[in-house]
Amino acid sequence: DIDWRRWFPADPTPRTVDLPTYAFQRRRYWLPVDGVGDVRSAGLRRLEHTLLPAALGLADGALVLTGRLS
């Protein structure tokens, strides 16, 4: 039995998704996007910065800052 809360702490009750089972049907499947998600679910840490709202700490102590410009 998998402890889903350990792997997905931002969403303690993850849902299952029916995917196509035959790869050669050439049917694509996209998960529905339900707005802006929490950056913690992607392993990021939220920052209080306008241009760089999220950060990821690397194993060597470095910090990767990320943001989106449009």
VEXNUTOR-494368 format. One line per 2 residues: number of its first residue (from 1); their letters; for each residue x, y negated, z negated of N, C-alpha, C, O. Coordinates in steps of 0.001 Angstrom, whole numbers, plus 524288, in hexadecimal, padded with zeros to 5 digits. Atoms other than C-alpha are relative to their C-alpha. Example, Ala and Ser with C-alpha at 12.3 -4.5 7.8 and 13.67 -1.06 7.14 Angstrom:
BEGIN
1> AS> 8037A:804A6:80000:8300C:81194:7E188:80384:7FB50:80000:80790:7FB63:7FD67 | 7FCCC:804A6:8003C:83566:80424:7E41C:7FCFE:7FBBE:7FD26:7FEFB:7F76A:7FC7D
% end
This chain:
BEGIN
1> DI> 8034E:8049B:80000:80000:80000:80000:8037E:7FB22:80000:80747:7FADF:7FD0D | 7FCD5:804BB:7FF61:8056D:7F2AC:803D3:7FDE2:7FBAB:7FC87:7F92F:7FAAA:7FC78
3> DW> 80176:8047C:80333:80543:7E754:7FA4C:80032:7FB1F:8036E:80441:7F890:803C6 | 8002C:8045B:7FC47:800F2:7DCCF:803F7:800F7:7FACB:7FD5A:80300:7F736:7FFD5
5> RR> 7FF28:804F7:802B9:8015D:7D215:7F9A1:805CB:7FEC7:7FF61:8074C:7FA38:7FF1B | 7FA5B:800E0:80067:81009:7D403:7F863:80227:7FDBF:80513:80584:7FA50:804F1
7> WF> 7FDF3:801AD:7FAF0:8125A:7D1F6:806FD:7FD5D:7FB18:8020A:7FFC0:7F828:80501 | 802E7:80496:7FE35:807F7:7C783:8094F:7FD94:7FD3B:7FB51:7F8D8:7FD8A:7FA8A
9> PA> 80224:8026F:804BC:80697:7BF98:7FCBC:7FC2B:7FB93:80126:7F8DC:7FA68:7FDDC | 80395:80445:7FEC0:7FF86:7B46A:803AE:7FA9B:8020C:8017F:7F6C2:7FF31:8011A
11> DP> 804FB:7FDA9:7FE67:7F4D1:7BDB2:80879:7FF97:8055E:7FD6D:8013B:8093F:7FFBE | 7FFFF:7FB0F:802D8:7F23F:7C851:7FE4B:7FC8C:8043A:80260:7FD19:808CD:80100
13> TP> 8035A:7FC14:7FD87:7E7ED:7CF10:806A3:8007D:7FFA4:805EC:7FCE1:7FDC7:80880 | 7FF67:8004E:7FA4D:7ED6B:7D026:8147E:7FBFD:80378:802B3:7FA5B:80779:80099
15> RT> 803F7:7FD18:7FD13:7E3EA:7D4F2:81EBC:8029C:8033E:80443:806D5:801E6:8061F | 7FE07:7FCD6:7FBB5:7E606:7DF86:828C8:7FDC2:7FDF2:8051A:7F995:7FB90:80530
17> VD> 8018E:801E9:7FAE0:7E507:7DC7F:83738:80001:80491:803C8:803C3:8078E:803F9 | 8003B:7FBF5:7FC02:7E09B:7E5AC:84205:80326:7FE3D:804BA:801FB:7FA36:80714
19> LP> 7FCAE:8013B:7FB88:7EB08:7E5AE:84C97:7FF25:803F9:80454:7FD74:80859:80345 | 8005F:7FC2D:7FBBD:7EAF2:7EC07:85A10:803AE:80494:7FEF5:80804:803D1:7FD05
21> TY> 7FCD5:7FB60:80118:7F014:7F9F5:85932:802DE:80205:804C9:80671:80530:8043F | 7FD95:7FE13:7FB37:7F3F1:7FC32:8675C:802E3:7FB82:8029B:80068:7F7D8:8047C
23> AF> 7FCCF:8046F:7FE32:7FF2A:7F377:86BEC:7FF5F:7FECA:805C5:80031:7FA52:80759 | 80034:800DA:7FA5D:7FCE9:7F53A:87A89:7FAC3:7FDEF:801E5:7F9E9:7FD96:8069D
25> QR> 804ED:80271:7FE75:7EF3B:7EF59:87A70:800DD:7FA5C:801B5:7FD7B:7F7FE:8042B | 7FE96:80563:7FEB5:7F606:7E236:87C21:7FC08:7FC0D:7FDEB:7FAD2:7F826:80074
27> RR> 80386:803A0:802A2:7EC9A:7DBBB:872E0:80306:7FD75:7FB92:80577:80024:7F86B | 7FD2E:802DC:80407:7F248:7D137:86A30:7FC6F:7FF10:7FB5E:7F7A8:7FED0:7FBD8
29> YW> 802EB:800EE:804C8:7EE3C:7CEDA:85C61:802BF:7FBBC:7FCE5:80772:7FC08:7FBEB | 7FDDD:80444:8031C:7F02B:7C265:854A4:7FCFC:7FFC0:7FAE8:7F830:8001F:7FADF
31> LP> 80291:800A9:80507:7ED5D:7C0DD:84648:7FD78:7FAA6:7FFCB:7FFB5:7F6E0:801C4 | 80286:8051B:8005D:7E3B6:7B5F8:84362:80314:7FC5E:7FC66:80501:7FDFC:7F84D
33> VD> 7FD47:803EB:8031B:7E9EC:7A990:83E42:7FBE9:7FD02:7FCF1:7F857:7FAB4:7FF30 | 803DB:802AD:80343:7E284:7A3F2:832E5:8026E:7FB40:7FD5B:802C7:7FAFC:7F891
35> GV> 7FDE2:804D9:80209:7E8B6:796AC:8315D:805AB:80074:7FE63:80858:80438:7FFBA | 7FA9A:80023:801D0:7F588:79331:82B1C:80080:8038B:7FB46:7FD8D:80310:7F781
37> GD> 7FF38:7FC61:80450:7FA90:79DE9:8224C:803B1:7FDE1:7FBE8:8062D:7F9D3:7FC9F | 7FC6E:80161:80431:8021E:79D2B:815D1:8057C:801B5:80198:80639:8062D:80336
39> VR> 7FAAF:7FEBA:7FE53:810BD:79CB8:818AB:80266:80450:7FCA9:80609:806F0:7FE65 | 7FDE9:7FBE2:8035D:81348:7A5EA:80D40:7FF00:80568:80246:80206:80903:8014B
41> SA> 80118:7FAE7:7FDA5:80CFF:7B10B:814E6:8041A:8016D:80416:80496:805FF:8057F | 7FBC7:7FF04:7FC42:81844:7AFA1:81EA5:80550:80036:7FD49:8095A:80059:7FFE5
43> GL> 7FB1A:7FFC9:802E4:82282:7B016:813E1:8029C:7FABD:7FF5E:8072E:7FA7B:7FDE4 | 7FDC9:8053E:8005F:82485:7A15B:813F5:7FE6F:7FD68:7FAE1:7FAD8:7FF25:7F832
45> RR> 80139:80317:804A0:82478:79789:808F3:7FE22:7FAA3:801D1:8009B:7F835:80526 | 8022D:80511:7FE81:81C1E:78B46:80A1B:8033A:7FB94:7FDA0:8049C:7FBB6:7F906
47> LE> 7FD2B:804A3:801BA:8235D:77E42:80947:7FC72:7FB43:8006D:7F8BA:7FB42:8037A | 802FA:804E3:7FFBC:81DF3:770AF:806FA:802DD:7FC32:80396:804B2:7F81B:801D8
49> HT> 7FD4A:8033C:7FC2F:823E5:76B01:8135F:7FC88:7FF88:804CD:7FA09:80355:8065C | 80376:800F3:7FB96:81CC8:764FD:81EEE:80197:80303:804DD:7FE42:8056A:8075D
51> LL> 7FE39:7FD74:7FB36:8251F:76A7F:829FD:801AD:805A8:7FF3B:80174:808C2:802E5 | 7FE19:7FAB6:80117:82A5C:776CD:82378:7FCE8:80249:7FB6B:7FEC1:80236:7F6FB
53> PA> 8036A:7FE5E:80447:81F31:77CBA:81BA7:80121:8055C:7FDAF:7FECA:806CB:7F9BC | 7FF0C:7FABA:80204:824DC:78A68:819B8:805C9:8014C:80039:808AD:7FF32:80371
55> AL> 7FA82:7FE70:80044:831CB:790C6:81634:80060:805DB:7FF14:7FCE1:80848:7FCD5 | 7FEE4:7FA78:800B3:8379E:79E5B:81662:80584:80087:7FDDB:8093D:7FEA8:80042
57> GL> 7FADC:7FF19:80241:842D1:7A24A:80D87:80268:804F0:8023F:7FFDF:80906:8025B | 7FD4B:7FB82:7FDC7:84CCC:7AB65:813CB:8033E:802C9:7FBDC:8043C:800A5:7F7AB
59> AD> 7FD14:7FCCE:803B9:85498:7B621:80D1D:8053C:7FD94:7FE84:8071E:7FE67:7FA2B | 7FAE9:80255:8012C:8614E:7AE62:80E07:7FF8E:7FAC7:7FD2A:8037A:7F81B:7FC62
61> GA> 800CF:804DF:802CC:85B4F:7A2D3:806D8:7FE95:7FB6C:80378:7FD42:7F73D:80180 | 80170:80433:7FC62:858B5:79AC0:81311:7FA17:7FF28:7FFDB:7F726:8027E:7FE06
63> LV> 80582:8016F:7FFEF:84BA9:79409:814EA:7FE70:7FE93:8058C:800F6:7FB4B:807FE | 8020B:8013B:7FAD1:843F6:793C9:821A7:7FB1B:7FCB8:7FF3D:7F761:7FE70:7FCBB
65> LT> 80482:8037B:80047:83A91:7884D:822C6:7FD05:8005C:8051B:7FF64:80098:80949 | 80321:7FF7F:7FB4B:82F57:78936:82C4E:7FB63:7FC42:7FFDA:7F96E:7FADC:7FBB0
67> GR> 80473:80376:7FF78:82497:7806E:83151:7FDEB:8004E:80582:7FFE5:80346:808BC | 80265:7FFF0:7FAD3:81C24:77DBC:83D0F:7FF10:7FA69:801C9:7FCCC:7F73D:7FEF7
69> LS> 800EE:8051A:7FDA0:81C0D:771E8:845F0:7FC47:800AC:8048D:7FCA1:8047C:80775 | 8038B:7FFB8:7FB80:81147:76F3C:84F98:7FF41:7FAA3:80254:7FC67:7FA0C:80628
% end
